[in-house]
Amino acid sequence: MALHAGMASQVEQAEASSTYTTVMNHVAQGFEVLGAAVLIIGVAWSLALAVLAWRRSGQADRSYNALRQAFGGALLLSLEVFVAADLIRTVAVAPSVTNVLVLGLIVLIRTFLSMSLETEIEGVPPWRRALVSGAGTIRRATGTALGPDSR
């Protein structure tokens, strides 16, 4: 009887652990979907801003700058969301030394990409700017596209 109760307890713990893992895996997938949505919407928004900037100003360089800033900001924001998905998956779903090392490498690569993109978009390194975020870059791109009247 005690053996049966012990086995039932182990089965319940395994089911609870499996449920937690499944839920956290779905949460990580949700973040991945959000990251992809941010990227897709960001591309559409970037193109819309570029067309708007071109129609308002008639200047191709202003249109290009709006496109570049908005797309770069959307790309940065989506990278941040993808890092969150990786963190959730690694820490909550499959916490092993190998997965943590792989996560560290992924975060290092994405951090380098983010810094490179920010430097390319702004022309200065991130530590030399006050407003450093994907959302701030998108806001500045919107201001560039709409002109000085919108600020």
QUIBELCOR-V673575 format. One line per field, one symbol per residue. ss: DSSP state (@ for helix, = for strand, . for the rest). phi: phi as a letter, one per 30 degrees, with the letter a starting at -180 (. if undefined). A space follows every 50 residues. Layout:
ss: ???
phi: ???
This chain:
ss: .@@@@@@@@@@@@@@@@@@@@@@@@@@@@@@@@@@@@@@@@@@@@@@@@@ @@@@@@@..@@@@@@@@@@@@@@@@@@@@@@@@@@@@@@@@@@...@@@@ @@@@@@@@@@@@@@@@@@@@@@...@@@.....@@@@@@@@@@@@@.@@@ .
phi: .ddddddddddddddddddddddddddddddddddddedddddddddddd ddddddcicddddddddddddddddddddddddddddddddccbdbdddd ddeedddddddddddddddddcibdedccdcbadddddddddddddiddd d
